[in-house]
Amino acid sequence: MSNATCPICHRPTDPQFRPFCSRHCADVDLGRWFSGTYRVPSFRQDNDEEHDEYRDREG
């Protein structure tokens, strides 16, 4: 038996919805990704000219 807890509500996880406890908490997490609450950090440097040129070409 696992002692893992849901990252949203901190209840014990359910194997069917792991790492969450329910579909509701899984949907809350997905909504946070869609809304931009969660972000993957970017380490873009200000002088990244190659990236700027690509962006300008691709529009």
PDB file of N, CA, C, O and CB in Angstrom:
ATOM      1  N   MET A   1       0.843  -1.182   0.000  1.00  0.00           N
ATOM      2  CA  MET A   1       0.000   0.000   0.000  1.00  0.00           C
ATOM      3  C   MET A   1       0.888   1.246   0.000  1.00  0.00           C
ATOM      4  O   MET A   1       1.898   1.304   0.702  1.00  0.00           O
ATOM      5  CB  MET A   1      -0.959  -0.002   1.224  1.00  0.00           C
ATOM      6  N   SER A   2       0.498   2.228  -0.790  1.00  0.00           N
ATOM      7  CA  SER A   2       1.291   3.433  -0.960  1.00  0.00           C
ATOM      8  C   SER A   2       0.829   4.534  -0.012  1.00  0.00           C
ATOM      9  O   SER A   2      -0.351   4.625   0.325  1.00  0.00           O
ATOM     10  CB  SER A   2       1.216   3.915  -2.403  1.00  0.00           C
ATOM     11  N   ASN A   3       1.765   5.361   0.410  1.00  0.00           N
ATOM     12  CA  ASN A   3       1.439   6.520   1.235  1.00  0.00           C
ATOM     13  C   ASN A   3       1.370   7.793   0.397  1.00  0.00           C
ATOM     14  O   ASN A   3       1.371   8.896   0.943  1.00  0.00           O
ATOM     15  CB  ASN A   3       2.469   6.684   2.353  1.00  0.00           C
ATOM     16  N   ALA A   4       1.312   7.647  -0.917  1.00  0.00           N
ATOM     17  CA  ALA A   4       1.279   8.811  -1.800  1.00  0.00           C
ATOM     18  C   ALA A   4      -0.015   9.588  -1.603  1.00  0.00           C
ATOM     19  O   ALA A   4      -1.079   9.018  -1.360  1.00  0.00           O
ATOM     20  CB  ALA A   4       1.426   8.384  -3.270  1.00  0.00           C
ATOM     21  N   THR A   5       0.110  10.898  -1.715  1.00  0.00           N
ATOM     22  CA  THR A   5      -1.073  11.747  -1.578  1.00  0.00           C
ATOM     23  C   THR A   5      -1.279  12.556  -2.851  1.00  0.00           C
ATOM     24  O   THR A   5      -0.339  12.831  -3.598  1.00  0.00           O
ATOM     25  CB  THR A   5      -0.939  12.685  -0.357  1.00  0.00           C
ATOM     26  N   CYS A   6      -2.501  12.919  -3.069  1.00  0.00           N
ATOM     27  CA  CYS A   6      -2.903  13.710  -4.229  1.00  0.00           C
ATOM     28  C   CYS A   6      -2.248  15.092  -4.139  1.00  0.00           C
ATOM     29  O   CYS A   6      -2.316  15.732  -3.090  1.00  0.00           O
ATOM     30  CB  CYS A   6      -4.460  13.835  -4.310  1.00  0.00           C
ATOM     31  N   PRO A   7      -1.618  15.561  -5.219  1.00  0.00           N
ATOM     32  CA  PRO A   7      -0.976  16.876  -5.173  1.00  0.00           C
ATOM     33  C   PRO A   7      -1.969  18.036  -5.119  1.00  0.00           C
ATOM     34  O   PRO A   7      -1.574  19.169  -4.846  1.00  0.00           O
ATOM     35  CB  PRO A   7      -0.085  17.042  -6.370  1.00  0.00           C
ATOM     36  N   ILE A   8      -3.243  17.771  -5.375  1.00  0.00           N
ATOM     37  CA  ILE A   8      -4.253  18.823  -5.360  1.00  0.00           C
ATOM     38  C   ILE A   8      -4.904  18.948  -3.987  1.00  0.00           C
ATOM     39  O   ILE A   8      -4.943  20.037  -3.415  1.00  0.00           O
ATOM     40  CB  ILE A   8      -5.316  18.551  -6.421  1.00  0.00           C
ATOM     41  N   CYS A   9      -5.418  17.834  -3.451  1.00  0.00           N
ATOM     42  CA  CYS A   9      -6.178  17.905  -2.191  1.00  0.00           C
ATOM     43  C   CYS A   9      -5.510  17.171  -1.031  1.00  0.00           C
ATOM     44  O   CYS A   9      -5.977  17.259   0.104  1.00  0.00           O
ATOM     45  CB  CYS A   9      -7.558  17.339  -2.401  1.00  0.00           C
ATOM     46  N   HIS A  10      -4.436  16.454  -1.300  1.00  0.00           N
ATOM     47  CA  HIS A  10      -3.637  15.749  -0.285  1.00  0.00           C
ATOM     48  C   HIS A  10      -4.339  14.538   0.326  1.00  0.00           C
ATOM     49  O   HIS A  10      -3.930  14.069   1.388  1.00  0.00           O
ATOM     50  CB  HIS A  10      -3.270  16.703   0.813  1.00  0.00           C
ATOM     51  N   ARG A  11      -5.369  14.031  -0.311  1.00  0.00           N
ATOM     52  CA  ARG A  11      -5.979  12.759   0.108  1.00  0.00           C
ATOM     53  C   ARG A  11      -5.143  11.620  -0.469  1.00  0.00           C
ATOM     54  O   ARG A  11      -4.332  11.845  -1.366  1.00  0.00           O
ATOM     55  CB  ARG A  11      -7.484  12.654  -0.366  1.00  0.00           C
ATOM     56  N   PRO A  12      -5.332  10.397   0.037  1.00  0.00           N
ATOM     57  CA  PRO A  12      -4.614   9.253  -0.546  1.00  0.00           C
ATOM     58  C   PRO A  12      -4.964   9.085  -2.030  1.00  0.00           C
ATOM     59  O   PRO A  12      -6.101   9.320  -2.440  1.00  0.00           O
ATOM     60  CB  PRO A  12      -4.949   7.953   0.228  1.00  0.00           C
ATOM     61  N   THR A  13      -3.982   8.681  -2.815  1.00  0.00           N
ATOM     62  CA  THR A  13      -4.220   8.513  -4.246  1.00  0.00           C
ATOM     63  C   THR A  13      -5.048   7.269  -4.528  1.00  0.00           C
ATOM     64  O   THR A  13      -5.095   6.336  -3.726  1.00  0.00           O
ATOM     65  CB  THR A  13      -2.899   8.439  -4.998  1.00  0.00           C
ATOM     66  N   ASP A  14      -5.700   7.277  -5.688  1.00  0.00           N
ATOM     67  CA  ASP A  14      -6.467   6.135  -6.172  1.00  0.00           C
ATOM     68  C   ASP A  14      -5.711   5.595  -7.381  1.00  0.00           C
ATOM     69  O   ASP A  14      -5.399   6.365  -8.290  1.00  0.00           O
ATOM     70  CB  ASP A  14      -7.965   6.533  -6.538  1.00  0.00           C
ATOM     71  N   PRO A  15      -5.404   4.294  -7.425  1.00  0.00           N
ATOM     72  CA  PRO A  15      -4.642   3.754  -8.560  1.00  0.00           C
ATOM     73  C   PRO A  15      -5.257   4.089  -9.921  1.00  0.00           C
ATOM     74  O   PRO A  15      -4.531   4.240 -10.903  1.00  0.00           O
ATOM     75  CB  PRO A  15      -4.527   2.255  -8.425  1.00  0.00           C
ATOM     76  N   GLN A  16      -6.560   4.206  -9.989  1.00  0.00           N
ATOM     77  CA  GLN A  16      -7.236   4.512 -11.248  1.00  0.00           C
ATOM     78  C   GLN A  16      -6.894   5.924 -11.744  1.00  0.00           C
ATOM     79  O   GLN A  16      -6.887   6.163 -12.951  1.00  0.00           O
ATOM     80  CB  GLN A  16      -8.751   4.368 -11.080  1.00  0.00           C
ATOM     81  N   PHE A  17      -6.614   6.853 -10.836  1.00  0.00           N
ATOM     82  CA  PHE A  17      -6.378   8.251 -11.208  1.00  0.00           C
ATOM     83  C   PHE A  17      -4.979   8.737 -10.842  1.00  0.00           C
ATOM     84  O   PHE A  17      -4.712   9.939 -10.874  1.00  0.00           O
ATOM     85  CB  PHE A  17      -7.404   9.135 -10.545  1.00  0.00           C
ATOM     86  N   ARG A  18      -4.095   7.822 -10.497  1.00  0.00           N
ATOM     87  CA  ARG A  18      -2.775   8.158 -10.020  1.00  0.00           C
ATOM     88  C   ARG A  18      -2.079   9.173 -10.909  1.00  0.00           C
ATOM     89  O   ARG A  18      -2.111   8.990 -12.126  1.00  0.00           O
ATOM     90  CB  ARG A  18      -1.944   6.924  -9.914  1.00  0.00           C
ATOM     91  N   PRO A  19      -1.477  10.191 -10.421  1.00  0.00           N
ATOM     92  CA  PRO A  19      -1.113  10.451  -9.030  1.00  0.00           C
ATOM     93  C   PRO A  19      -2.173  11.212  -8.250  1.00  0.00           C
ATOM     94  O   PRO A  19      -1.883  11.768  -7.191  1.00  0.00           O
ATOM     95  CB  PRO A  19       0.165  11.212  -8.984  1.00  0.00           C
ATOM     96  N   PHE A  20      -3.388  11.242  -8.758  1.00  0.00           N
ATOM     97  CA  PHE A  20      -4.472  11.979  -8.103  1.00  0.00           C
ATOM     98  C   PHE A  20      -5.386  11.018  -7.360  1.00  0.00           C
ATOM     99  O   PHE A  20      -5.233   9.800  -7.455  1.00  0.00           O
ATOM    100  CB  PHE A  20      -5.279  12.797  -9.133  1.00  0.00           C
ATOM    101  N   CYS A  21      -6.336  11.576  -6.618  1.00  0.00           N
ATOM    102  CA  CYS A  21      -7.280  10.749  -5.873  1.00  0.00           C
ATOM    103  C   CYS A  21      -8.584  10.547  -6.633  1.00  0.00           C
ATOM    104  O   CYS A  21      -9.348   9.632  -6.327  1.00  0.00           O
ATOM    105  CB  CYS A  21      -7.566  11.373  -4.522  1.00  0.00           C
ATOM    106  N   SER A  22      -8.839  11.399  -7.622  1.00  0.00           N
ATOM    107  CA  SER A  22     -10.122  11.345  -8.328  1.00  0.00           C
ATOM    108  C   SER A  22     -10.002  12.014  -9.692  1.00  0.00           C
ATOM    109  O   SER A  22      -9.024  12.705  -9.978  1.00  0.00           O
ATOM    110  CB  SER A  22     -11.233  12.021  -7.496  1.00  0.00           C
ATOM    111  N   ARG A  23     -11.002  11.797 -10.515  1.00  0.00           N
ATOM    112  CA  ARG A  23     -11.070  12.467 -11.821  1.00  0.00           C
ATOM    113  C   ARG A  23     -11.131  13.983 -11.618  1.00  0.00           C
ATOM    114  O   ARG A  23     -10.536  14.744 -12.381  1.00  0.00           O
ATOM    115  CB  ARG A  23     -12.309  11.974 -12.637  1.00  0.00           C
ATOM    116  N   HIS A  24     -11.850  14.407 -10.590  1.00  0.00           N
ATOM    117  CA  HIS A  24     -11.975  15.844 -10.312  1.00  0.00           C
ATOM    118  C   HIS A  24     -10.600  16.486 -10.110  1.00  0.00           C
ATOM    119  O   HIS A  24     -10.296  17.508 -10.725  1.00  0.00           O
ATOM    120  CB  HIS A  24     -12.854  16.075  -9.067  1.00  0.00           C
ATOM    121  N   CYS A  25      -9.777  15.897  -9.258  1.00  0.00           N
ATOM    122  CA  CYS A  25      -8.454  16.477  -9.002  1.00  0.00           C
ATOM    123  C   CYS A  25      -7.572  16.416 -10.250  1.00  0.00           C
ATOM    124  O   CYS A  25      -6.776  17.326 -10.483  1.00  0.00           O
ATOM    125  CB  CYS A  25      -7.768  15.747  -7.836  1.00  0.00           C
ATOM    126  N   ALA A  26      -7.699  15.364 -11.048  1.00  0.00           N
ATOM    127  CA  ALA A  26      -6.955  15.288 -12.305  1.00  0.00           C
ATOM    128  C   ALA A  26      -7.378  16.422 -13.234  1.00  0.00           C
ATOM    129  O   ALA A  26      -6.538  17.032 -13.894  1.00  0.00           O
ATOM    130  CB  ALA A  26      -7.175  13.919 -12.989  1.00  0.00           C
ATOM    131  N   ASP A  27      -8.674  16.702 -13.286  1.00  0.00           N
ATOM    132  CA  ASP A  27      -9.180  17.788 -14.129  1.00  0.00           C
ATOM    133  C   ASP A  27      -8.748  19.159 -13.614  1.00  0.00           C
ATOM    134  O   ASP A  27      -8.461  20.057 -14.406  1.00  0.00           O
ATOM    135  CB  ASP A  27     -10.702  17.723 -14.209  1.00  0.00           C
ATOM    136  N   VAL A  28      -8.700  19.325 -12.299  1.00  0.00           N
ATOM    137  CA  VAL A  28      -8.214  20.584 -11.721  1.00  0.00           C
ATOM    138  C   VAL A  28      -6.767  20.815 -12.157  1.00  0.00           C
ATOM    139  O   VAL A  28      -6.407  21.924 -12.551  1.00  0.00           O
ATOM    140  CB  VAL A  28      -8.324  20.564 -10.159  1.00  0.00           C
ATOM    141  N   ASP A  29      -5.942  19.779 -12.088  1.00  0.00           N
ATOM    142  CA  ASP A  29      -4.545  19.884 -12.488  1.00  0.00           C
ATOM    143  C   ASP A  29      -4.428  20.234 -13.969  1.00  0.00           C
ATOM    144  O   ASP A  29      -3.639  21.105 -14.337  1.00  0.00           O
ATOM    145  CB  ASP A  29      -3.807  18.577 -12.193  1.00  0.00           C
ATOM    146  N   LEU A  30      -5.200  19.569 -14.816  1.00  0.00           N
ATOM    147  CA  LEU A  30      -5.177  19.851 -16.245  1.00  0.00           C
ATOM    148  C   LEU A  30      -5.591  21.297 -16.520  1.00  0.00           C
ATOM    149  O   LEU A  30      -4.992  21.974 -17.355  1.00  0.00           O
ATOM    150  CB  LEU A  30      -6.100  18.882 -16.996  1.00  0.00           C
ATOM    151  N   GLY A  31      -6.604  21.756 -15.820  1.00  0.00           N
ATOM    152  CA  GLY A  31      -7.042  23.143 -15.969  1.00  0.00           C
ATOM    153  C   GLY A  31      -5.958  24.133 -15.586  1.00  0.00           C
ATOM    154  O   GLY A  31      -5.839  25.193 -16.200  1.00  0.00           O
ATOM    155  N   ARG A  32      -5.175  23.799 -14.588  1.00  0.00           N
ATOM    156  CA  ARG A  32      -4.073  24.682 -14.184  1.00  0.00           C
ATOM    157  C   ARG A  32      -3.008  24.763 -15.268  1.00  0.00           C
ATOM    158  O   ARG A  32      -2.423  25.823 -15.489  1.00  0.00           O
ATOM    159  CB  ARG A  32      -3.447  24.193 -12.871  1.00  0.00           C
ATOM    160  N   TRP A  33      -2.750  23.637 -15.952  1.00  0.00           N
ATOM    161  CA  TRP A  33      -1.805  23.673 -17.071  1.00  0.00           C
ATOM    162  C   TRP A  33      -2.367  24.522 -18.201  1.00  0.00           C
ATOM    163  O   TRP A  33      -1.655  25.353 -18.764  1.00  0.00           O
ATOM    164  CB  TRP A  33      -1.493  22.245 -17.575  1.00  0.00           C
ATOM    165  N   PHE A  34      -3.642  24.320 -18.540  1.00  0.00           N
ATOM    166  CA  PHE A  34      -4.257  25.073 -19.643  1.00  0.00           C
ATOM    167  C   PHE A  34      -4.308  26.570 -19.366  1.00  0.00           C
ATOM    168  O   PHE A  34      -4.148  27.376 -20.282  1.00  0.00           O
ATOM    169  CB  PHE A  34      -5.661  24.559 -19.906  1.00  0.00           C
ATOM    170  N   SER A  35      -4.528  26.945 -18.120  1.00  0.00           N
ATOM    171  CA  SER A  35      -4.656  28.368 -17.788  1.00  0.00           C
ATOM    172  C   SER A  35      -3.303  29.071 -17.643  1.00  0.00           C
ATOM    173  O   SER A  35      -3.248  30.298 -17.558  1.00  0.00           O
ATOM    174  CB  SER A  35      -5.443  28.524 -16.503  1.00  0.00           C
ATOM    175  N   GLY A  36      -2.223  28.302 -17.616  1.00  0.00           N
ATOM    176  CA  GLY A  36      -0.900  28.894 -17.467  1.00  0.00           C
ATOM    177  C   GLY A  36      -0.456  29.025 -16.023  1.00  0.00           C
ATOM    178  O   GLY A  36       0.585  29.623 -15.749  1.00  0.00           O
ATOM    179  N   THR A  37      -1.233  28.472 -15.088  1.00  0.00           N
ATOM    180  CA  THR A  37      -0.834  28.506 -13.682  1.00  0.00           C
ATOM    181  C   THR A  37       0.478  27.759 -13.490  1.00  0.00           C
ATOM    182  O   THR A  37       1.355  28.207 -12.752  1.00  0.00           O
ATOM    183  CB  THR A  37      -1.933  27.898 -12.787  1.00  0.00           C
ATOM    184  N   TYR A  38       0.607  26.611 -14.163  1.00  0.00           N
ATOM    185  CA  TYR A  38       1.854  25.850 -14.141  1.00  0.00           C
ATOM    186  C   TYR A  38       2.623  26.215 -15.397  1.00  0.00           C
ATOM    187  O   TYR A  38       2.041  26.362 -16.472  1.00  0.00           O
ATOM    188  CB  TYR A  38       1.595  24.298 -14.055  1.00  0.00           C
ATOM    189  N   ARG A  39       3.930  26.360 -15.257  1.00  0.00           N
ATOM    190  CA  ARG A  39       4.777  26.661 -16.404  1.00  0.00           C
ATOM    191  C   ARG A  39       6.087  25.905 -16.287  1.00  0.00           C
ATOM    192  O   ARG A  39       6.598  25.691 -15.187  1.00  0.00           O
ATOM    193  CB  ARG A  39       5.035  28.175 -16.517  1.00  0.00           C
ATOM    194  N   VAL A  40       6.618  25.508 -17.413  1.00  0.00           N
ATOM    195  CA  VAL A  40       7.947  24.922 -17.462  1.00  0.00           C
ATOM    196  C   VAL A  40       8.907  26.088 -17.642  1.00  0.00           C
ATOM    197  O   VAL A  40       8.751  26.867 -18.583  1.00  0.00           O
ATOM    198  CB  VAL A  40       8.088  23.848 -18.624  1.00  0.00           C
ATOM    199  N   PRO A  41       9.897  26.228 -16.766  1.00  0.00           N
ATOM    200  CA  PRO A  41      10.784  27.389 -16.851  1.00  0.00           C
ATOM    201  C   PRO A  41      11.585  27.404 -18.146  1.00  0.00           C
ATOM    202  O   PRO A  41      11.956  26.358 -18.678  1.00  0.00           O
ATOM    203  CB  PRO A  41      11.730  27.412 -15.665  1.00  0.00           C
ATOM    204  N   SER A  42      11.838  28.584 -18.629  1.00  0.00           N
ATOM    205  CA  SER A  42      12.633  28.788 -19.829  1.00  0.00           C
ATOM    206  C   SER A  42      13.894  29.545 -19.445  1.00  0.00           C
ATOM    207  O   SER A  42      13.860  30.456 -18.618  1.00  0.00           O
ATOM    208  CB  SER A  42      11.828  29.554 -20.919  1.00  0.00           C
ATOM    209  N   PHE A  43      14.985  29.163 -20.044  1.00  0.00           N
ATOM    210  CA  PHE A  43      16.251  29.818 -19.751  1.00  0.00           C
ATOM    211  C   PHE A  43      16.797  30.493 -21.003  1.00  0.00           C
ATOM    212  O   PHE A  43      17.998  30.451 -21.267  1.00  0.00           O
ATOM    213  CB  PHE A  43      17.268  28.808 -19.197  1.00  0.00           C
ATOM    214  N   ARG A  44      15.926  31.100 -21.755  1.00  0.00           N
ATOM    215  CA  ARG A  44      16.312  31.789 -22.985  1.00  0.00           C
ATOM    216  C   ARG A  44      17.174  32.995 -22.634  1.00  0.00           C
ATOM    217  O   ARG A  44      16.857  33.765 -21.727  1.00  0.00           O
ATOM    218  CB  ARG A  44      15.061  32.226 -23.798  1.00  0.00           C
ATOM    219  N   GLN A  45      18.255  33.139 -23.362  1.00  0.00           N
ATOM    220  CA  GLN A  45      19.131  34.283 -23.152  1.00  0.00           C
ATOM    221  C   GLN A  45      18.675  35.434 -24.033  1.00  0.00           C
ATOM    222  O   GLN A  45      18.145  35.216 -25.123  1.00  0.00           O
ATOM    223  CB  GLN A  45      20.603  33.916 -23.449  1.00  0.00           C
ATOM    224  N   ASP A  46      18.878  36.647 -23.569  1.00  0.00           N
ATOM    225  CA  ASP A  46      18.458  37.835 -24.312  1.00  0.00           C
ATOM    226  C   ASP A  46      19.134  37.956 -25.674  1.00  0.00           C
ATOM    227  O   ASP A  46      18.569  38.547 -26.594  1.00  0.00           O
ATOM    228  CB  ASP A  46      18.744  39.071 -23.499  1.00  0.00           C
ATOM    229  N   ASN A  47      20.325  37.409 -25.812  1.00  0.00           N
ATOM    230  CA  ASN A  47      21.057  37.533 -27.074  1.00  0.00           C
ATOM    231  C   ASN A  47      20.903  36.285 -27.945  1.00  0.00           C
ATOM    232  O   ASN A  47      21.818  35.946 -28.696  1.00  0.00           O
ATOM    233  CB  ASN A  47      22.537  37.793 -26.798  1.00  0.00           C
ATOM    234  N   ASP A  48      19.803  35.623 -27.861  1.00  0.00           N
ATOM    235  CA  ASP A  48      19.561  34.412 -28.637  1.00  0.00           C
ATOM    236  C   ASP A  48      19.056  34.796 -30.031  1.00  0.00           C
ATOM    237  O   ASP A  48      17.873  34.651 -30.338  1.00  0.00           O
ATOM    238  CB  ASP A  48      18.538  33.485 -27.913  1.00  0.00           C
ATOM    239  N   GLU A  49      19.972  35.287 -30.865  1.00  0.00           N
ATOM    240  CA  GLU A  49      19.612  35.804 -32.182  1.00  0.00           C
ATOM    241  C   GLU A  49      19.072  34.720 -33.099  1.00  0.00           C
ATOM    242  O   GLU A  49      18.172  34.979 -33.898  1.00  0.00           O
ATOM    243  CB  GLU A  49      20.807  36.463 -32.824  1.00  0.00           C
ATOM    244  N   GLU A  50      19.612  33.505 -32.997  1.00  0.00           N
ATOM    245  CA  GLU A  50      19.144  32.414 -33.856  1.00  0.00           C
ATOM    246  C   GLU A  50      17.661  32.156 -33.623  1.00  0.00           C
ATOM    247  O   GLU A  50      16.906  31.960 -34.575  1.00  0.00           O
ATOM    248  CB  GLU A  50      19.957  31.127 -33.598  1.00  0.00           C
ATOM    249  N   HIS A  51      17.245  32.155 -32.376  1.00  0.00           N
ATOM    250  CA  HIS A  51      15.829  31.945 -32.049  1.00  0.00           C
ATOM    251  C   HIS A  51      14.985  33.077 -32.616  1.00  0.00           C
ATOM    252  O   HIS A  51      13.910  32.826 -33.159  1.00  0.00           O
ATOM    253  CB  HIS A  51      15.628  31.843 -30.519  1.00  0.00           C
ATOM    254  N   ASP A  52      15.446  34.305 -32.502  1.00  0.00           N
ATOM    255  CA  ASP A  52      14.709  35.456 -33.020  1.00  0.00           C
ATOM    256  C   ASP A  52      14.550  35.375 -34.534  1.00  0.00           C
ATOM    257  O   ASP A  52      13.481  35.681 -35.063  1.00  0.00           O
ATOM    258  CB  ASP A  52      15.417  36.756 -32.637  1.00  0.00           C
ATOM    259  N   GLU A  53      15.616  34.962 -35.240  1.00  0.00           N
ATOM    260  CA  GLU A  53      15.534  34.832 -36.692  1.00  0.00           C
ATOM    261  C   GLU A  53      14.519  33.767 -37.082  1.00  0.00           C
ATOM    262  O   GLU A  53      13.738  33.973 -38.011  1.00  0.00           O
ATOM    263  CB  GLU A  53      16.908  34.492 -37.280  1.00  0.00           C
ATOM    264  N   TYR A  54      14.516  32.638 -36.391  1.00  0.00           N
ATOM    265  CA  TYR A  54      13.554  31.568 -36.674  1.00  0.00           C
ATOM    266  C   TYR A  54      12.137  32.066 -36.434  1.00  0.00           C
ATOM    267  O   TYR A  54      11.248  31.833 -37.253  1.00  0.00           O
ATOM    268  CB  TYR A  54      13.842  30.323 -35.801  1.00  0.00           C
ATOM    269  N   ARG A  55      11.925  32.745 -35.325  1.00  0.00           N
ATOM    270  CA  ARG A  55      10.596  33.261 -34.994  1.00  0.00           C
ATOM    271  C   ARG A  55      10.122  34.244 -36.062  1.00  0.00           C
ATOM    272  O   ARG A  55       8.957  34.218 -36.459  1.00  0.00           O
ATOM    273  CB  ARG A  55      10.608  33.940 -33.610  1.00  0.00           C
ATOM    274  N   ASP A  56      11.019  35.106 -36.523  1.00  0.00           N
ATOM    275  CA  ASP A  56      10.658  36.084 -37.545  1.00  0.00           C
ATOM    276  C   ASP A  56      10.293  35.410 -38.864  1.00  0.00           C
ATOM    277  O   ASP A  56       9.367  35.850 -39.545  1.00  0.00           O
ATOM    278  CB  ASP A  56      11.804  37.065 -37.762  1.00  0.00           C
ATOM    279  N   ARG A  57      11.011  34.344 -39.234  1.00  0.00           N
ATOM    280  CA  ARG A  57      10.715  33.623 -40.478  1.00  0.00           C
ATOM    281  C   ARG A  57       9.393  32.877 -40.389  1.00  0.00           C
ATOM    282  O   ARG A  57       8.635  32.838 -41.358  1.00  0.00           O
ATOM    283  CB  ARG A  57      11.840  32.643 -40.807  1.00  0.00           C
ATOM    284  N   GLU A  58       9.112  32.288 -39.235  1.00  0.00           N
ATOM    285  CA  GLU A  58       7.913  31.470 -39.067  1.00  0.00           C
ATOM    286  C   GLU A  58       6.675  32.306 -38.796  1.00  0.00           C
ATOM    287  O   GLU A  58       5.556  31.817 -38.949  1.00  0.00           O
ATOM    288  CB  GLU A  58       8.112  30.486 -37.944  1.00  0.00           C
ATOM    289  N   GLY A  59       6.851  33.526 -38.408  1.00  0.00           N
ATOM    290  CA  GLY A  59       5.745  34.450 -38.156  1.00  0.00           C
ATOM    291  C   GLY A  59       5.059  34.165 -36.931  1.00  0.00           C
ATOM    292  O   GLY A  59       4.104  34.859 -36.583  1.00  0.00           O
TER     293      GLY A  59
END
